[in-house]
Amino acid sequence: MYQKLTDGPADGYKEENWNLEVKIQDLQNQLSEAQSNAQRAKTEMKSQILSESWTRSFQTSLAFGHNQVSNTMLYREHCKNVYHLRRG
């Protein structure tokens, strides 16, 4: 007699509802994981952009520094040549 009471249409709905709840939970977990992965990727991308920007800035400053040293050396050479021309 107990089986007849539990085999009714309400039990089918309860089981279907349970399966849907489990599916919702799985989908929520997948969504949470996807959002976490997206945030991690966004953070990594920002880090790489900053790193590339710093590298470009550093390369530019090195190039500027090299040019500055080169210009200073040329200026000193020029002054030396002018000095020798005036004395000579």
C-alpha positions as a Markdown table, in Angstrom:
| # | Residue | x | y | z |
|---|---|---|---|---|
| 1 | Met | 0.0 | 0.0 | 0.0 |
| 2 | Tyr | 2.9 | 2.4 | 0.8 |
| 3 | Gln | 4.2 | 1.9 | -2.8 |
| 4 | Lys | 0.9 | 3.0 | -4.3 |
| 5 | Leu | 1.1 | 6.3 | -2.3 |
| 6 | Thr | 4.7 | 7.0 | -3.3 |
| 7 | Asp | 4.2 | 6.1 | -6.9 |
| 8 | Gly | 1.8 | 8.9 | -7.6 |
| 9 | Pro | 2.3 | 11.8 | -10.0 |
| 10 | Ala | 3.5 | 14.1 | -7.1 |
| 11 | Asp | 6.6 | 11.8 | -6.6 |
| 12 | Gly | 7.4 | 12.1 | -10.3 |
| 13 | Tyr | 7.3 | 15.9 | -10.0 |
| 14 | Lys | 9.4 | 15.8 | -6.8 |
| 15 | Glu | 12.1 | 13.7 | -8.6 |
| 16 | Glu | 12.0 | 16.0 | -11.7 |
| 17 | Asn | 12.3 | 19.0 | -9.4 |
| 18 | Trp | 15.2 | 17.5 | -7.6 |
| 19 | Asn | 17.0 | 16.7 | -10.9 |
| 20 | Leu | 16.4 | 20.3 | -12.0 |
| 21 | Glu | 17.8 | 21.7 | -8.7 |
| 22 | Val | 20.9 | 19.5 | -9.2 |
| 23 | Lys | 21.2 | 20.8 | -12.8 |
| 24 | Ile | 20.8 | 24.4 | -11.6 |
| 25 | Gln | 23.5 | 23.9 | -9.0 |
| 26 | Asp | 25.9 | 22.4 | -11.6 |
| 27 | Leu | 25.2 | 25.3 | -14.0 |
| 28 | Gln | 25.8 | 27.8 | -11.1 |
| 29 | Asn | 29.1 | 26.1 | -10.4 |
| 30 | Gln | 30.1 | 26.2 | -14.0 |
| 31 | Leu | 29.2 | 29.9 | -14.2 |
| 32 | Ser | 31.1 | 30.7 | -11.1 |
| 33 | Glu | 34.2 | 28.9 | -12.5 |
| 34 | Ala | 33.9 | 30.7 | -15.8 |
| 35 | Gln | 33.6 | 34.1 | -14.1 |
| 36 | Ser | 36.6 | 33.3 | -12.0 |
| 37 | Asn | 38.6 | 32.2 | -15.1 |
| 38 | Ala | 37.6 | 35.4 | -16.9 |
| 39 | Gln | 38.6 | 37.6 | -13.9 |
| 40 | Arg | 42.0 | 35.7 | -13.7 |
| 41 | Ala | 42.5 | 36.2 | -17.5 |
| 42 | Lys | 41.6 | 39.9 | -17.2 |
| 43 | Thr | 44.1 | 40.4 | -14.4 |
| 44 | Glu | 46.8 | 38.5 | -16.3 |
| 45 | Met | 46.1 | 40.6 | -19.4 |
| 46 | Lys | 46.4 | 43.9 | -17.4 |
| 47 | Ser | 49.6 | 42.6 | -15.9 |
| 48 | Gln | 51.1 | 41.8 | -19.3 |
| 49 | Ile | 50.0 | 45.2 | -20.7 |
| 50 | Leu | 51.7 | 47.0 | -17.8 |
| 51 | Ser | 54.8 | 44.8 | -18.3 |
| 52 | Glu | 54.9 | 45.6 | -22.0 |
| 53 | Ser | 54.3 | 49.3 | -21.3 |
| 54 | Trp | 57.1 | 49.3 | -18.7 |
| 55 | Thr | 59.4 | 47.5 | -21.1 |
| 56 | Arg | 58.7 | 50.0 | -23.9 |
| 57 | Ser | 59.3 | 52.9 | -21.5 |
| 58 | Phe | 62.5 | 51.3 | -20.3 |
| 59 | Gln | 63.7 | 50.7 | -23.9 |
| 60 | Thr | 62.8 | 54.3 | -24.8 |
| 61 | Ser | 64.7 | 55.7 | -21.7 |
| 62 | Leu | 67.7 | 53.5 | -22.6 |
| 63 | Ala | 67.6 | 54.7 | -26.2 |
| 64 | Phe | 67.3 | 58.3 | -24.9 |
| 65 | Gly | 70.2 | 57.7 | -22.5 |
| 66 | His | 72.3 | 56.2 | -25.2 |
| 67 | Asn | 71.6 | 59.2 | -27.5 |
| 68 | Gln | 72.3 | 61.5 | -24.6 |
| 69 | Val | 75.7 | 59.9 | -24.0 |
| 70 | Ser | 76.4 | 59.9 | -27.7 |
| 71 | Asn | 75.5 | 63.6 | -28.0 |
| 72 | Thr | 77.6 | 64.4 | -25.0 |
| 73 | Met | 80.6 | 62.6 | -26.6 |
| 74 | Leu | 80.0 | 64.4 | -29.9 |
| 75 | Tyr | 79.8 | 67.7 | -28.1 |
| 76 | Arg | 83.1 | 67.1 | -26.2 |
| 77 | Glu | 84.8 | 66.0 | -29.4 |
| 78 | His | 83.5 | 69.2 | -31.1 |
| 79 | Cys | 84.7 | 71.4 | -28.3 |
| 80 | Lys | 88.1 | 69.7 | -28.4 |
| 81 | Asn | 88.3 | 70.3 | -32.2 |
| 82 | Val | 87.3 | 73.9 | -31.8 |
| 83 | Tyr | 89.9 | 74.4 | -29.1 |
| 84 | His | 92.7 | 72.9 | -31.3 |
| 85 | Leu | 91.6 | 75.0 | -34.3 |
| 86 | Arg | 91.7 | 78.2 | -32.3 |
| 87 | Arg | 95.1 | 77.4 | -30.9 |
| 88 | Gly | 96.5 | 76.3 | -34.2 |
